[in-house]
Amino acid sequence: MNSRRSFLKEVAASAALLPIALESSEASTLAETSVDGEAYWHLVRAQFSFSEKKVPMNAANLCPSSRAVAERVSELTADIDRDCSFNNRAKFRGLREASREKVAKQLGVSADEIALVRNTSEANNTINNGLSLEEGDEVLLWDQNHPTNNVAWDVRAARFGLTIKRVSTPKHPKSSQELIDTFISALSEKTKVLSITHVSNVSGIHLPAKQIVEAAHAKGVYVHVDGAQSWGALDVNLRDIGCDSYSASAHKWFMGPKEAGVLYVKASNIPRIWPNIVAPGWGDDVDPDPTGARKFESLGQRDDACLAAIGTTVDFHNAIGAAQVEARMTELATALKAGLVDAGATLVTPEDPKLSGGVCIIQVERSKSREALNRLYEEHGIAGAGTGGIRLCPHVYNTMEHVERAISGVKAILA
């Protein structure tokens, strides 16, 4: 509570410069506001520079960064431009390691199990190409995986003779157990890898990853989880989930810098996975110095400012609290889904928050999807996506007023 109060006081001190102008007396009151109050979330929203005329609601694709993160990137980029010497840039090693430590703590694992990569796609392909598999080995996939966790496996199968098997879950699951049973029944003696997505970007279904991992591990199957729609949205503890590897991007729900991501590999699995890229910093031998998952981020010249700002983003999340972030995201998504149903929309996403994350999709004819999205943006100031219909993904920078505006906009478009 003390750290949260400090965070709020800092916000209040700069209220005059924020896009939502707050009277000083009101800001002072908000500094002591409980996290449960809507006023608190207005303060959080005020940390983002987007205009109220064009409100982002597509966290599944790209989130705005908070001012603190954007300014950190800008500040450190300018620092490099002023002095790009090795001498000056030496400090970035420590900043990068600080980011790694913070991400590891946030995800409940050790720093040596975390690689700071460029995005989920790169992380997925590191696992896809890095695992040693033999001709005829079976890879089990969820048919709702992102292409980098789906089609990429098809490409490898075509090269090396792997067998790909896809699992289709019910369109309208009635329970988490129904989802678990679907994957358990698909596992076979030939299955060597199970690669799934924590929360689907095309339906919004939230898989019970922990239970699925446990079932797969009981059969000796390696499990990779694509967490592009869960890192920064859900209160994720990878040690509890138990997966062998996990991937995510900083530019989505994490609200971090662009072109940055995370790859977690359980310590016992690091030696068995080959890196995709070997660049300066690797070492002089086939096996690198004992650096843990860092061997997966030997990628050549990196954006040092971006990597340092990952730590700043973790600080921003911690100021709110991971559980509070998830609770707020769930509150917004639940209100959005209920309002859309009342407005006459047909949900693709389960209405039950236990079966879905922050991704909310409604059915719209494919031929009308683009027009509907453009109208929602131009006429109502809500930026969504056309994935599977109309996709709206509210996050902590959104307010209930934004949700109500989205509902009204969809209702007008469907009328």
Number of C-alpha atoms within 10 A of each C-alpha: 12 8 11 18 18 14 17 23 18 12 21 24 13 15 21 14 12 17 15 17 12 19 12 14 9 12 22 17 14 23 21 15 18 14 17 11 10 13 18 18 21 18 23 20 20 24 21 20 15 16 11 12 12 14 20 24 26 24 24 29 16 18 23 23 24 23 14 17 26 20 13 20 24 14 12 19 16 13 14 15 9 10 11 13 10 9 8 12 14 11 11 15 13 11 18 19 16 19 23 25 17 20 24 21 14 21 19 14 20 20 21 20 21 28 24 26 26 23 21 26 20 22 28 27 18 21 23 24 16 16 16 10 17 13 11 15 18 22 23 26 24 19 18 21 21 20 13 17 26 22 14 16 23 19 13 16 20 11 10 14 16 19 19 19 16 17 16 13 18 11 11 14 15 12 12 16 13 12 22 19 14 15 22 16 9 14 21 13 10 14 21 20 23 23 24 28 27 26 28 27 26 20 24 25 32 24 22 19 22 16 18 23 24 17 17 21 17 8 15 13 22 19 22 25 25 27 24 30 26 25 25 27 29 22 17 18 15 21 14 12 16 18 22 21 25 28 30 30 33 28 24 26 29 28 27 31 27 23 16 22 27 27 29 29 27 22 16 10 15 23 14 10 18 18 20 18 13 17 12 10 15 20 13 9 7 8 11 14 13 10 12 21 24 23 27 28 25 21 17 11 9 14 14 18 21 25 28 24 27 31 22 23 26 22 18 20 19 17 18 21 17 18 15 19 19 21 17 23 23 23 17 22 24 19 15 25 26 14 19 24 15 12 17 12 19 15 20 21 28 22 20 14 16 14 20 23 29 34 29 29 28 21 17 20 11 13 9 12 18 16 13 23 22 17 18 23 19 13 14 20 21 27 20 25 22 22 17 17 25 24 28 27 28 31 29 22 25 22 19 16 9 21 23 16 18 26 25 17 23 24 17 15 14 12 8
